[in-house]
Amino acid sequence: MSDPYSDLDATGQADLVRRKEISPRELVDAAITRIEKLNPKINAVIIPLFEKARALADSPDLPDGPFRGVPFLLKDLVSTSAGDPNHNGMQFLKKLGFVGPADSFIITRFRLAGLVIVGRTNTPELGLAGTTEPLAYGPTRNPWNPAHSTGGSSGGSAAAVAARLVPAASASDGGGSIRIPASECGIVGLKPTRGRISLGPVAGEFWHGLATEGVVSRSVRDSAALLDVVSGPMPGDPYFAPPPERPFAAEVGRDAGKLRIGLMTREPNNRRPLHPECVKAVESAGRLLESLGHRVELSYPAAYDEAEMTSHFTTVVLAHTAQAIDMIGALVGREVKPEDVEPYTWHFVADGRKVTAREYITAAEWLQSWSRRMASWWAEGHDLLVTPTISEPPPLLGDLGGPGGDPRKTWLRNLEVIPFTPPFNVTGQPGISLPLHWTREELPVGVHLVAAYAREDLLIRVAAQLERAAPWAGRKPPLSA
């Protein structure tokens, strides 16, 4: 029997509230019950906000937005919610009991949509790893197999959504951190175009434009409708993406036409053999796209094979991590020292402090030039690129992070697993990971679709086509409500 509290997506739950078949309080109580039951097994929700959620669900002041009464979780990284703990995966901030001073712009948008925030989710320290295993809160476990990683850095949010604790949760992506956990947890992860969502009021951009905010969900229609909720600039933004022709939710079910689609079935620069399950996932998606009337060919941007991209990407991340640590120290009035953070994090700080202004500018300008070489593939007539989301099925916990190990080797191992996603943080293009393949061991393997800059509309149309042709809504992990 279908359970409206766990089986329906956010759009479906909101419809029940609108028709007065379920109250916001009933939805919130059911989510809290699921969290209390399952979270000890997966460790996705690290900061419960249950009483605040119940009070808002009962309040006449609950906004009458499109997702009124739907329970929601916030990733505990960067974006602050007023008066709530905000630790960014850091033991340092956890010990200080740091709380967010105000709502960030995206949190305000979530609240105005009627979403009810029931807690905050686990993330690696400063979001720097492709797995969610911070010393501050311990590892988040994959609902499909608790020995495996959920990915990072939105691993707590992805695990919570996959386990049906809530239908959707906030996420962010600086090198794949929406798409990687979506792949490893078998859900939908849409990284929007650069400038689509404001990062205000604190920042104009994160990581020199590499990073953006967003959500993870279980359905394409939820990802589209939630993008509508949070899209658009706030006063003072340095730039913003061109507004869409129509609401993104209206693209679900809309005819995509006959598209020219390239498949990528090997790793960039042939650096190592691509895992057979990832090859299967992409080839299967290609056959499905052909059956839907699209022209599919083995093709991808030649610039993808330029190995130098990784070193320049790393330079930008190192410099911004050093700056972030200094900013956190200034915020709390105390210098952050090596013993305050994980060794893996401190290696970013130490190396970032060595980056000169000239090296930083050189890296940033090289990446901008490379973005033009990447974009030419779309400009020359391709509509979509299809790749694996990551280069292998979900790794075991401890493989990409956690206590111990050589920090530089851990970073190189992270880069080895995520060759497909960071390029589009550099170019700013939208990408989406869809749960289209599972291994014999029932581990999810995501398929990554990328459109030209500002073409989330096309991405959503095709993603919705694939969702109808190969529905995943009925697949539940063993650890789920």
C-alpha positions in Angstrom: 0.0 0.0 0.0 1.3 3.5 -0.9 2.2 5.7 2.1 1.5 9.4 1.3 3.9 10.5 4.0 6.9 8.7 2.5 6.0 7.6 -1.1 4.8 11.0 -2.5 7.2 13.6 -3.7 7.1 17.2 -2.5 4.7 18.2 -5.2 2.4 15.3 -4.3 2.5 16.1 -0.6 1.8 19.8 -1.3 -1.2 18.8 -3.4 -2.7 16.9 -0.4 -2.2 19.9 1.9 -3.9 22.1 -0.7 -6.9 19.8 -0.9 -7.0 19.7 2.9 -6.5 15.9 2.8 -3.5 16.2 5.1 -2.4 19.0 7.4 1.1 20.5 7.5 1.4 19.2 11.1 0.6 15.7 10.0 3.3 15.8 7.3 5.8 17.3 9.7 5.1 14.8 12.5 5.4 11.9 10.1 8.7 13.2 8.8 10.0 13.5 12.4 8.9 10.0 13.2 10.8 8.7 10.2 13.9 10.6 11.1 13.8 9.4 14.7 13.4 5.8 13.5 15.9 5.7 10.6 18.4 8.4 11.2 20.4 6.4 13.9 21.1 3.9 11.1 22.3 6.4 8.4 23.3 9.6 10.3 22.0 12.0 7.7 20.3 14.5 10.0 22.8 16.0 12.5 20.8 19.1 13.8 17.1 18.4 14.5 14.8 21.4 14.5 11.7 19.5 15.4 10.0 21.8 17.9 10.5 24.9 15.6 9.1 22.8 12.7 6.0 21.7 14.7 5.3 25.3 15.8 5.5 26.6 12.2 3.3 23.8 10.9 0.7 24.8 13.4 1.1 28.5 12.8 -1.3 30.7 10.8 1.8 32.5 9.6 3.0 29.5 7.6 3.3 31.0 4.1 0.8 29.8 1.5 3.4 29.0 -1.1 3.5 26.1 -3.6 5.1 23.7 -1.1 3.1 24.7 2.0 3.5 22.3 4.8 6.1 20.0 3.1 8.9 18.9 5.5 12.4 19.9 4.2 16.0 19.6 5.4 18.9 22.1 5.0 22.4 21.1 4.2 24.6 22.3 7.1 27.0 24.2 4.8 27.3 27.9 4.0 23.7 29.0 3.9 22.5 30.0 7.4 19.0 29.8 8.9 18.4 32.4 11.6 19.2 31.2 15.1 20.0 27.6 14.1 23.3 25.8 14.6 25.5 26.1 11.5 28.8 24.1 11.7 29.9 23.5 8.1 31.0 20.1 9.1 33.6 21.6 11.5 34.3 20.4 15.0 35.6 23.9 15.7 32.2 25.6 15.1 30.3 22.7 16.8 32.3 23.2 20.0 31.7 26.9 19.9 28.0 26.4 19.4 27.9 28.7 16.4 24.5 29.7 15.1 23.4 31.4 12.0 22.8 35.1 12.5 20.2 35.4 9.7 18.5 33.6 6.9 20.5 33.6 3.6 18.6 34.5 0.5 17.9 31.0 -0.6 16.6 30.0 2.9 14.2 33.0 2.7 12.9 31.6 -0.6 12.5 28.1 0.8 10.4 29.6 3.7 8.3 31.7 1.4 7.5 28.6 -0.6 5.9 27.1 2.6 8.5 24.5 3.2 8.9 23.5 6.8 12.5 23.0 7.9 12.8 20.0 10.2 16.6 19.9 10.5 20.1 20.3 9.0 22.1 17.5 7.3 25.6 16.2 7.5 28.4 17.4 5.3 32.2 16.9 5.1 34.3 19.7 6.7 33.9 22.8 4.5 32.4 20.6 1.8 35.8 19.6 0.5 35.4 15.8 0.0 33.4 13.6 -2.3 32.2 11.7 0.8 30.4 12.7 4.0 32.5 11.5 6.9 33.4 14.5 9.1 35.0 14.0 12.4 32.5 16.5 13.8 29.5 14.2 13.3 30.8 10.9 11.9 29.9 9.2 8.6 26.6 9.3 6.8 25.8 5.8 5.6 24.2 4.9 2.2 20.6 3.7 2.5 21.3 1.1 -0.3 24.2 -0.4 1.6 25.5 1.2 4.9 29.1 0.1 4.2 29.2 2.5 1.3 29.5 6.3 1.0 26.6 8.6 0.2 29.0 10.9 -1.7 29.7 14.5 -0.8 29.4 17.2 0.0 25.6 17.0 0.1 25.7 13.4 1.3 23.5 13.9 4.3 20.8 15.6 2.3 20.9 12.8 -0.4 20.8 10.0 2.1 17.8 11.6 3.8 15.9 12.0 0.6 16.8 8.5 -0.6 15.6 7.0 2.7 12.3 8.8 2.4 12.9 10.9 5.5 11.8 14.0 3.5 10.9 14.3 -0.2 13.6 16.9 -0.9 16.5 18.8 0.8 18.8 21.6 0.1 22.2 20.9 -1.5 25.2 22.8 -3.0 27.7 22.0 -5.7 31.2 23.3 -6.2 32.7 20.3 -8.0 29.7 17.9 -8.2 28.4 18.0 -4.7 24.7 17.9 -5.8 25.2 15.4 -8.6 27.7 13.0 -6.9 25.5 12.2 -3.8 22.4 12.0 -6.1 24.2 9.4 -8.1 25.4 7.4 -5.1 22.0 7.5 -3.4 19.8 6.9 -6.4 17.9 10.2 -6.6 17.7 13.3 -8.8 20.4 16.0 -8.5 20.2 19.2 -10.6 23.0 21.6 -10.6 21.7 24.9 -11.9 23.4 27.3 -14.3 25.9 29.7 -12.7 24.1 32.8 -11.5 20.6 31.1 -11.6 20.4 31.3 -7.8 21.6 34.2 -5.7 24.3 33.5 -3.1 23.4 36.6 -1.2 23.5 38.5 1.0 26.9 37.4 2.2 28.5 36.5 -1.1 28.3 37.4 -4.8 29.9 34.1 -5.7 31.6 31.1 -4.1 34.9 29.6 -5.3 35.2 32.2 -8.1 31.9 31.1 -9.6 32.4 27.4 -9.3 29.8 26.8 -6.7 26.0 27.1 -6.7 23.2 26.1 -4.4 20.2 23.8 -5.3 18.3 20.8 -4.1 18.2 17.0 -4.3 14.9 15.3 -4.8 13.2 12.1 -5.9 11.5 13.4 -9.0 12.2 15.7 -11.9 9.1 17.7 -11.3 10.2 18.5 -7.8 13.7 19.6 -8.9 12.1 21.8 -11.6 9.5 23.4 -9.3 12.0 23.9 -6.5 14.3 25.6 -8.9 11.4 28.0 -9.8 11.1 28.8 -6.1 14.7 29.8 -5.5 15.7 31.2 -8.9 16.4 34.9 -9.6 18.7 37.6 -8.4 18.7 39.7 -5.3 19.8 43.4 -5.3 23.6 43.7 -5.6 24.4 40.3 -7.2 27.4 40.7 -9.5 25.7 38.8 -12.3 22.7 36.5 -12.9 21.6 33.9 -15.5 19.1 35.0 -18.1 15.5 34.4 -16.9 13.7 31.4 -18.4 11.0 31.7 -21.0 8.5 30.0 -18.8 8.6 28.4 -15.3 10.9 25.4 -15.1 8.0 23.2 -13.8 6.2 23.9 -17.1 9.0 22.1 -19.0 8.1 18.8 -17.4 6.1 16.9 -20.1 6.9 19.5 -22.8 8.1 18.1 -26.1 11.9 18.2 -26.4 12.0 17.7 -30.1 14.7 15.6 -31.8 18.0 16.4 -30.2 21.6 15.7 -31.1 23.1 14.0 -28.0 26.7 12.9 -27.4 27.7 10.0 -25.2 31.0 9.8 -23.3 31.9 6.2 -22.3 35.5 6.7 -21.2 37.3 8.8 -18.6 38.7 12.2 -19.7 42.2 11.8 -21.3 41.8 8.0 -20.9 43.4 8.4 -17.5 42.2 4.9 -16.4 39.6 2.4 -17.6 36.0 3.5 -16.9 34.2 1.1 -14.6 32.0 -1.4 -16.6 28.9 -0.4 -14.6 29.3 3.2 -15.6 29.8 2.2 -19.3 26.6 0.1 -19.0 24.7 3.0 -17.4 25.6 5.5 -20.2 25.1 3.0 -23.1 21.7 2.0 -21.7 20.7 5.7 -21.4 21.9 6.2 -25.0 19.6 3.4 -26.2 16.7 4.8 -24.3 17.3 8.3 -25.7 17.4 6.8 -29.2 14.1 5.0 -28.6 12.7 8.4 -27.7 13.6 9.8 -31.1 16.9 11.5 -30.4 20.1 11.3 -32.5 22.7 9.7 -30.3 26.4 9.4 -31.1 29.7 8.8 -29.4 31.0 12.4 -29.0 32.2 14.8 -26.3 34.1 18.1 -26.2 37.8 17.7 -27.0 38.7 20.1 -24.2 37.5 17.5 -21.7 40.8 15.7 -22.3 42.9 18.7 -21.3 44.4 17.4 -18.0 45.7 20.8 -17.0 42.1 21.8 -16.0 42.4 19.8 -12.8 45.5 21.7 -11.5 43.9 25.1 -12.2 40.6 24.0 -10.6 42.6 22.9 -7.6 44.4 26.2 -7.3 41.1 28.1 -7.1 39.8 25.7 -4.4 42.9 25.9 -2.4 43.0 29.7 -2.3 39.3 29.9 -1.4 39.6 27.4 1.4 42.4 29.4 2.9 40.3 32.5 2.7 37.3 30.7 4.1 39.3 29.7 7.2 40.4 33.3 7.7 36.8 34.5 7.4 35.5 32.0 9.9 38.2 33.0 12.3 37.3 36.7 11.9 33.6 35.8 12.4 34.1 34.0 15.7 36.9 36.3 16.9 39.6 33.6 17.1 42.2 32.4 14.7 41.5 28.9 13.3 44.6 26.7 14.0 45.7 23.4 12.5 44.5 21.5 15.5 41.0 23.0 15.0 40.3 21.2 11.7 40.9 17.9 10.1 44.3 17.2 8.6 42.7 16.8 5.2 41.2 20.3 5.5 44.4 21.9 6.8 46.3 20.7 3.7 44.0 22.9 1.6 44.5 25.8 4.0 48.3 25.4 4.1 48.6 25.0 0.3 46.1 27.7 -0.3 48.1 30.3 1.6 51.0 29.6 -0.7 49.0 30.6 -3.8 50.1 34.0 -5.1 47.8 36.5 -6.6 49.5 36.0 -10.0 49.0 32.2 -9.8 45.3 32.7 -8.8 44.6 35.0 -11.7 46.4 32.8 -14.1 44.3 29.8 -13.0 41.1 31.8 -13.2 41.9 33.1 -16.7 43.0 29.7 -18.0 39.7 28.2 -16.8 37.7 30.9 -18.5 39.5 30.3 -21.8 39.0 26.5 -21.4 35.3 27.1 -20.8 35.1 28.6 -24.3 36.7 25.5 -25.8 34.2 23.3 -23.9 31.2 25.4 -24.9 32.2 25.2 -28.6 30.9 21.6 -28.7 27.4 22.8 -27.9 27.7 25.8 -30.2 28.6 23.5 -33.1 25.3 21.7 -32.9 25.1 19.4 -30.0 22.2 19.7 -27.5 23.2 17.4 -24.6 26.2 15.5 -23.4 25.7 12.2 -21.4 28.4 10.9 -19.1 28.5 8.8 -16.0 28.1 11.1 -12.9 31.1 9.5 -11.2 33.6 7.0 -12.5 32.5 4.0 -10.4 29.7 2.7 -8.2 29.5 4.2 -4.6 32.9 3.7 -2.9 33.2 2.2 0.5 33.3 4.5 3.5 36.8 5.5 4.3 37.9 5.4 0.7 37.6 9.1 -0.1 37.9 10.6 3.4 37.4 10.1 7.1 40.0 9.9 9.8 43.6 9.1 8.9 45.4 8.8 5.6 47.7 11.1 3.6 45.6 14.3 2.8 47.1 14.8 -0.6 46.6 11.2 -1.6 43.0 11.5 -0.4 42.4 14.5 -2.6 43.9 12.7 -5.6 41.6 9.8 -5.0 38.7 12.1 -4.8 39.6 13.6 -8.2 40.0 10.1 -9.6 36.4 9.3 -8.7 34.8 12.6 -9.9 36.3 13.4 -13.3 33.0 14.2 -15.0 31.4 16.8 -12.7 33.9 19.6 -11.9 34.2 20.7 -15.6 30.7 22.1 -15.5 31.3 24.0 -12.3 34.1 25.6 -14.3 31.9 26.3 -17.4 28.8 27.2 -15.3 26.6 24.9 -17.4 23.6 23.1 -15.8 23.9 19.3 -15.2 21.6 16.7 -13.8 22.2 13.3 -12.3 19.4 10.8 -12.9 19.0 7.3 -11.2 18.9 5.2 -14.3 21.1 2.2 -13.4 21.8 -0.1 -10.5 24.5 -2.8 -10.2 23.8 -6.4 -9.4 24.5 -5.5 -5.8 21.7 -2.9 -6.0 24.0 0.0 -5.8 22.9 3.1 -7.8 24.9 4.5 -10.7 23.8 7.9 -11.9 23.8 9.2 -15.4 24.9 12.8 -15.9 23.2 15.0 -18.6 24.7 18.4 -19.4 23.1 21.2 -21.5 24.4 24.5 -22.8 24.6 27.5 -20.5 21.2 28.6 -19.2 19.4 25.6 -20.8 17.9 24.0 -17.7 14.6 24.0 -19.7 16.0 21.5 -22.2 17.6 19.4 -19.5 14.3 19.2 -17.6 12.4 18.2 -20.7 14.7 15.3 -21.5 15.1 14.2 -17.8 11.3 14.1 -17.6 11.2 12.0 -20.7 13.7 9.5 -19.2 11.8 9.4 -16.0 8.6 8.4 -17.8 10.4 5.8 -19.9 12.4 4.3 -17.1 10.6 5.2 -13.8 12.6 5.0 -10.6 10.0 6.2 -8.1 9.2 2.7 -7.0 12.7 1.7 -6.2 13.4 1.9 -2.4 16.7 1.3 -0.6 16.7 -1.3 2.2 17.0 1.5 4.7 14.0 3.5 4.0 10.6 4.5 5.5 
